């Protein structure tokens, strides 16, 4: 019998990271299969149904035969609607031929890095931040340069530190507001000052704005609205969070003209296109009534207040009030247990699924991320369980 050959993986596969929330979700589901009761605060998706008029438009499109291939860049009618939405919500001019549609937001993160960066280049990204940023940077062979988000500044960054991070090797700056995992919203003055620094560099910008409709305090400001930035910014949005459409997998972005064709080729080479009936649903979402999304945000506001108040009442825990998104990012450094260990303890012993802050970068290691996309009843139950665990430590 011949020996099994020593098959090898490409080295770049080892550079590809993952998303901790999905790992925690998998373990939580395993515990549930064993009969355990688990409260899910790990996964970042609204617990609301997709508004009915959006789903109905998809069914109508399926019945009309919209189940075949369509242009890889997106249906022309969706690109026009998305351009109009981005223009109105950001106060900028957006041409439909600069808008692309993909299977969610992640393709734009991944392909945006691959299209602009090579080995030897540097990419500045927020830390703590969405883990796919660093994963995509490392996969491309570029060097990740973390830009610390400071808790004491409500998770904004230091302009001096951004200035130092920008070098002749910087090819891309990734910004995210409102933020995952912190819930921070960058102040308009910080966005404007950051834009001035970036325009003096040779860097592209990728602005992740998928939580732009979920803001409780302050003013959301897109860096794409700053002078000189539209020509270098990939302005990314998605239907997932605003319209409770995470499983539909549909995102869109306004991109600089030089990137339209390269990013379209990435889509051709990967997914071909977003299913056209999903794109018809997206048109209904962006042009239809906003009553349900706004009601969802108000419910998130109530949940945020309940959770943050409860966290701040726990021994050794302090939590800033998030201004956007639907995450709390409490500091647990005074608890005396590492975040990884505490997250595991909460899941295994208390049935509360949360994500360790270490999953979001070096500067998240003293925190946990809790999604309050769950009912107020379950948030209250989770707080009681967490309290019992902390009191035993």
Secondary structure, DSSP 8 states (H G I E B T S, - for coil): ----------HHHHT----HHHHHHHHHHHHHHTT---EE-SS-S--S---HHHHHHHHHHHHTT--S---TT--HHHHHHHHHHHHHHHTS---GGGEEEESSSHHHHHHHHHHH--TT-EEEEEES--HHHHHHHHHHT-EEEEEEEEGGGTTEE-HHHHHHH--TTEEEEEEESS-TTT-----HHHHHHHHHHHHTTT-EEEEE-TTTT-B-SS----GGGSTTTTTTEEEEEESTTTTT-GGG--EEEE--HHHHHHHHHHHHHHTS---HHHHHHHHHHHHS--HHHHHHHHHHHHHHHHHHHHHHTSTT-B----SBTTEE--B-GGGSS-HHHHHHHHHHHH-EE-EEGGGG-GGGTTBEEEE--S-HHHHHHHHHHHHHHHHH-
